[in-house]
Amino acid sequence: MKRYLVSERISLHGLRPEDLLPDAPYYAWLEDLSLDAFTEHSMFPNSVARMRDYYEESTRNNTRVLLGIYDNASDSHIGNITLQQINWVNRSASVAYLIGERSFEGRGIATEAVRMVMYYGFNRLNLERLHAGVSARHAASRRVLEKSGMRAEGRLRGALLRNGERTDVMLFGGLRDEWMAELGDSVKRLFVVPPTY
């Protein structure tokens, strides 16, 4: 499959058919409860039908862009990133991401992927605002958003319920003009071919 958004280390592009098979890593990520301490990825048992439905719905609608995160050196699928809840009237979207392969955690891959998808959203899709919510207990994910140039904007008290315990959700956001002025040039240099018009 042709690579879409490419940096020196990673590529973000559409999922390949083999990525959706039951023996593929992606299937196992959604069954791994330890990866889901702060999200809702594995609320229900995974199935081929569930994965296929999500993939097909993502490719049919224009309110979600689902991209796999691939390691360039090995061409292996190591995570996913999405722009979702795209509102074309207000020019906004939510960013969500998952690094499923444990050996790639802590290497700045999620931050690089979020920066790349923010640049893509602002410059290719003409969005004006990108935002994300993360559990207040998920320090690593909060750091990803901060390093990606999003700013803390608020808190949803008790919005996440896990094992009978309520946790706040921290809200982060980035506005195109501010983000491009602060990070645009440095993030553009990440790309082999920047996604601009």
TAPE-V162060 format. One record per residue. N is the residue number from 1. RES is the residue in one letter. OMEGA is omega in radians with two decimals (NA if undefined). Layout:
# TAPE-V162060
N;RES;OMEGA
N;RES;OMEGA
This chain:
# TAPE-V162060
1;M;3.14
2;K;3.08
3;R;-3.03
4;Y;3.08
5;L;-2.94
6;V;2.96
7;S;3.13
8;E;-3.05
9;R;-3.00
10;I;3.01
11;S;3.05
12;L;3.11
13;H;-3.13
14;G;3.12
15;L;3.09
16;R;3.14
17;P;-3.12
18;E;3.11
19;D;-3.09
20;L;-3.11
21;L;-3.11
22;P;3.12
23;D;3.13
24;A;-3.14
25;P;-3.10
26;Y;3.13
27;Y;-3.12
28;A;3.12
29;W;-3.09
30;L;3.05
31;E;-3.05
32;D;-3.09
33;L;-3.13
34;S;3.07
35;L;-2.95
36;D;-3.13
37;A;-3.04
38;F;-3.09
39;T;-3.14
40;E;-3.07
41;H;-3.04
42;S;3.10
43;M;-3.13
44;F;3.10
45;P;-3.13
46;N;3.05
47;S;3.09
48;V;-3.12
49;A;-3.14
50;R;3.12
51;M;-3.14
52;R;3.12
53;D;3.14
54;Y;3.14
55;Y;-3.09
56;E;3.10
57;E;3.12
58;S;-3.11
59;T;-3.12
60;R;-3.02
61;N;-3.13
62;N;3.09
63;T;3.09
64;R;2.99
65;V;-3.14
66;L;-3.14
67;L;2.97
68;G;3.02
69;I;-3.06
70;Y;3.03
71;D;-3.08
72;N;-3.07
73;A;-3.08
74;S;-3.05
75;D;-3.13
76;S;3.11
77;H;-3.04
78;I;3.14
79;G;3.11
80;N;3.01
81;I;-3.13
82;T;2.77
83;L;-3.07
84;Q;-3.06
85;Q;-3.14
86;I;3.10
87;N;-3.04
88;W;3.10
89;V;-3.13
90;N;3.12
91;R;-3.12
92;S;3.10
93;A;3.07
94;S;3.10
95;V;3.06
96;A;-3.06
97;Y;3.12
98;L;2.93
99;I;-3.06
100;G;-3.11
101;E;-3.02
102;R;-3.08
103;S;3.14
104;F;3.10
105;E;3.07
106;G;-3.12
107;R;3.12
108;G;-3.11
109;I;-3.13
110;A;3.12
111;T;3.13
112;E;-3.14
113;A;3.12
114;V;3.11
115;R;3.14
116;M;-3.09
117;V;3.05
118;M;3.10
119;Y;3.09
120;Y;-3.13
121;G;-3.11
122;F;-2.98
123;N;3.12
124;R;-3.12
125;L;3.11
126;N;3.06
127;L;-3.10
128;E;-3.10
129;R;3.04
130;L;-3.09
131;H;3.13
132;A;3.04
133;G;-3.10
134;V;3.10
135;S;3.11
136;A;3.14
137;R;-3.08
138;H;-3.05
139;A;-3.11
140;A;-3.13
141;S;3.05
142;R;3.12
143;R;3.10
144;V;-3.10
145;L;3.11
146;E;3.14
147;K;3.13
148;S;3.08
149;G;3.04
150;M;-3.14
151;R;3.07
152;A;-3.07
153;E;-3.13
154;G;-3.04
155;R;2.99
156;L;-3.05
157;R;3.06
158;G;-3.03
159;A;-3.09
160;L;-3.13
161;L;3.10
162;R;3.08
163;N;3.10
164;G;-3.12
165;E;3.13
166;R;3.14
167;T;3.07
168;D;3.00
169;V;3.10
170;M;-3.13
171;L;3.13
172;F;3.11
173;G;3.07
174;G;3.10
175;L;-3.01
176;R;-3.04
177;D;3.13
178;E;-3.06
179;W;-3.13
180;M;3.12
181;A;-3.08
182;E;-2.98
183;L;-3.00
184;G;-3.09
185;D;-3.11
186;S;3.12
187;V;3.10
188;K;-3.13
189;R;3.06
190;L;-2.97
191;F;2.93
192;V;3.03
193;V;-3.11
194;P;-3.10
195;P;3.13
196;T;3.07
197;Y;NA
